[in-house]
Amino acid sequence: MRKTLATLATLGLFLPAAAMAESDWSQVDAAIGKKGAVTGTVHKYGLPRSDLHVTLDGVSIKPGLALGGWVAFEPTGLTAMMMGDLVLTESEVNPVMKSLLASGVQVTGVHNHLLRASPATFYMHIGGHGDPAKLAAVVREALAKTKTPFEPSAAPAGEPPKLGFDAAQVEEALGYQGKNNGGVFQFSIPKAEQIRAGEMAVSPAMGTAIAINFEPTGDGKAAISGDFVATAKEVEPLLKALQTNGIEVTALHNHMLDDEPRLFFVHFWANDDASKTGPSVTRRSRCSPCSGQELAHYGS
């Protein structure tokens, strides 16, 4: 884990009837079937696949580690930009895609994030631009062809499960603050560059931030998964840094069609001792939004 932790150191077919007032987001909540979390102007709806029981290398994967689907909306005047990542089983991929495409929502990527997982899971990235309530209804209709749960989690309210490792040491090593989400310690780290899709700026909450998740696996260990967000020139150094330091690269691909700069998402997996933080990442990645290569830098 010493090396591991240091290495981790629009399609507009929906026309709105009127401008969306802030109170109108209740219509989007109703259409998707749950209340969204608000970050800045972005309204994000979690779609975790808590119905699936997925294992990888003997680890029972929690939704917050690698099964956390979502859809998010960022207002753009009278309309909203939508992006999302839907977690699907093999048999669900084409029915969901057919439903989305028939209603004018873009499918911008379909791929794996994990290797050796049983059952296998696939990740469908989607995009759209228009009336957010109508877009939300299309997503909900498509997901009706899956077993994605929409009812509130049965987890009891109160303190989240204990992590079983020193979270403060992990935060110190990465230089960012994490969040215990249902027993998974999560980091969301924005890129230094401004990201645009078409002519619109894209907020980190819309899926362009680096994601690093730690799920305790006992005896101070943690399964680590997520994705680094890299520009073309960062990809090769990032892959080498991850592999050199014992982190498995599980996927490399794009999530969007018209992003600028062009972004590549590098997914990874490790299961190692979370208490041995080792050297920290570079000072620059501590002090400002970082590039994928900088966060993966391993110092001696």
N, C-alpha and C positions, 0 to 999 in steps of 0.2 A: 504493500500500500504506500510505502515511502515514495516510490516512483509514481505510482498510480495517482495519488492525490496531488503531487506536484505537477504532473502532466495535465491535470484538469484545472494547475495553478493559472376581363372584367367585362364582364359582359353586362350591358345595361338594357335589359328587356323588361324591367319592372318599373313602370312609371307611377309615381305616387300621386294620390289625389290632392294632397296638400302638404305643406311643410310639416315636418315632424316636430312638435313641441316636446319638451323634456318629459312631460307627463304621458306622452303617447308611447313611451317605451313599455308601458304596461300592455299595449297591444302586441308588441314583439314577445314579451314574456308569455302571454296567453297563446300565441301562435306556436312557440317552441315547446311550451309546456312546463316551463320553470323560470325562475328569476335569475337574471344575469348579474355578474359581478362587474362593477364599473371601475375602470382605471383611466383617469383623465376623461377623455370623451369616448373611449372604447367600451362597448357593452359586450361582455364575453360570457358564453354559456358553456359550462362544462358538460360533457357527454361521456363520462367514464364507463367503461365496459365492466362494471362490477358483476355482471352476469357470467362472465367468462372465468374459467379456472385454468390459467396458463402457467406452465412451468418451464424453466430453462435452467439446465445444469443443476437440477434439484432445488431450484429456488421457485417458490410460489409467488408469482409476480402480482403485486398490488397495482390497482389502477393508476395510482400516482407515479409509479416507476416508469411504466411504458404502455399503459392501456388507457390513457386519459384523452379521449376525443374531445373536440370543442368546435364551436363556431363563434365568430366574433364580428361585430359591426362597428365601423367608424363613420360617423356622420360626415357627409360631404355636401353641405348646403341643403337642398331639398331632398336628397337621397342619402344612401349610405353605401359604403364599400363593405362587402362581406368576404371573409376568408374563413377557412375551417380545415380541420383534420379529423376525419371520421375513422374510427377503429372498426374493422370489419373482419369476419371470417371469410374463408374462401368462397363459400356458397352465397354469401351476401354481396360480393363485389359487383357482379354484373346487374342484378336487379336494382341495386341502389344507383348505379351509374345510369342505367336506362331511365329511371324515374327523374333523376336530376337533369339529364340532358333534354328530356322531353319537355321540361318546364323552363328551360333557358339558363340553367346554372352550369357554369364551367366546371369540368373536371381537369385539374392541372397537374395531377400526379397520382399514380397508384404504385405502391412498392412495399417492401418489407422495411422494418426498422430493426428487427431482431433476427438472429440465426438460431436454429435448433429448437425454437420454441414449440411446445406442444400443448394445444393445437396451434397451428400456424396462424398468425394474424397479419392483416394487411392494412395499409393506411392510405386513405383516399383524400387528397387535398382538393379543395373546392374553392371557387371564387364567384362573385357576382356583384352587381351594382344596380341599385334601385330602391324600391320601398322595402325597408327592413322587415316589416310585418309580413309582407308577401314572400320575401326570400325565406324568412324563418318558417313559414307554412310549407314551403316547398321542401326544405330540409326535413321537417318533421314528417311529411308524407313519405319521403324516401326512406327515412329511418324506420318507418312502420313496417318495412319489409325485413327488418332485423329484430333482434331481441334486445336492442339497446334500452336499458331501463330509464324511465323518466321520473319515477317516483323518488321522493327524497331518500337520502341514505338512511339506513337503519342504525347507523353508528350512533352511540349515545352522545349527547351534548356534553361539553366540558373540555377538560384537557385532552389533547391528542395522545396516542400511545407513546410511551417512552422509546427513545431511539436505541439505547443500548450502546452508544458510542459518544465520544466527546464532540458535540456539535460545535462548540466554541472553537475547538482546534481546527475543525474543518473550515469554519468561516475565516479564521485567521490565515490559514494556508491559501485559500482562494481569494481573500481580500474583499469578499462580498457577504452580505447577510442572507441567510437561508430562512426557509419557512417549513415548519413541521406540518405537512398536509396528510392527516390520517396515518401517521407513522412512516411517511416518506419525507426525507429532508430535501427540499427543492430549492434550486437556484435559478433565477432568470436574469441574465446579464446582457444588457443592450450592446449592439455593435456601435463602434465609434462613428461609422459612416451613416449619413442619412439615406434611408432606403426609400425608393419610389417604385410604384407600380403604375405603369402608364404615366400619366401626368400628376399623380397624387402621391403625397408623402404617406408612408406606412409606419404606424407606431409600433414599437417593440411588442406591445400587447397583442398585435395582430399576427404573431407567429414568427417574427424576425429576430427574436432574442436568442442567445445561447441558452440551452437548457441542460442542467446537470442535476440528476436525481440520485439520492442515496436511500436504499431500502435495507434496514438491518437484517442480517442473516445469522446472527448469533455469534457469541464469543468475540464481540468487538468488530466483527466483519460487516461489510455492507456490499450489496449488489449495486453497481453504479451504471446508469444508462442515461441517454439523452442525445442531444445533437449540438455540435459546433456549427456555427454559421460562418462560412468562409467565402472570400472572393477567390477568383481563379488563381491568383498568384500565391494565395495562402494554402491552397489545398495540399500540394505535395509536401511542404514542410510540416503541415499539421499531421498528415498520415504517417510520416516518418517518426514524428515525435510521439504519437500515440503508440505505435508498434514498438518503438525502441524502449518504451517504458511499461510494456506489458499490458497495454489496453487493446482489446480486440476491436478492429474496425468492422462494423456489421453492415454498413450501407453508405453509399455516396450518391447523391442525386439532387435534383432541383425540386422545389415545392411550388414555384410560380412560373408563369410564362413570359411576363413582361417586366420583370424586376430590373432595377438599375441602382447600383451595379448588379451584375449577374451574381446570384448567390448559389452556393453549393452547401448542402447540409450533410455533415459527416456524423453518422450515428455510431455509437460505441457501446462496449460492454466490458465489465470487469467485476470480480467478486473478491475483495481483498480486505485487509485489516484497516478499519477506518480510524483507528487511534494513532497510527504512525503517520503523522502529517508530513514529515520530511520538510525539505526546503520550500519556501513560498514561491509564488509566481513572481514575475517581474514587478518592479515598483510601479511602472506605468499602468499595468493592468489593475493594480490596487487603487490607483488614484483617479482613473477615468474609464469610460466605456472602452472595451478592449476588442482587439481582433482575435479571431480563433487561434492564430498562431501564437500570439502573446500569452493567451490563457493556457495553452498547452506547453508553454516553455518549461523546461526542467532545469533548475539551477542546482549547482553543486554546493 
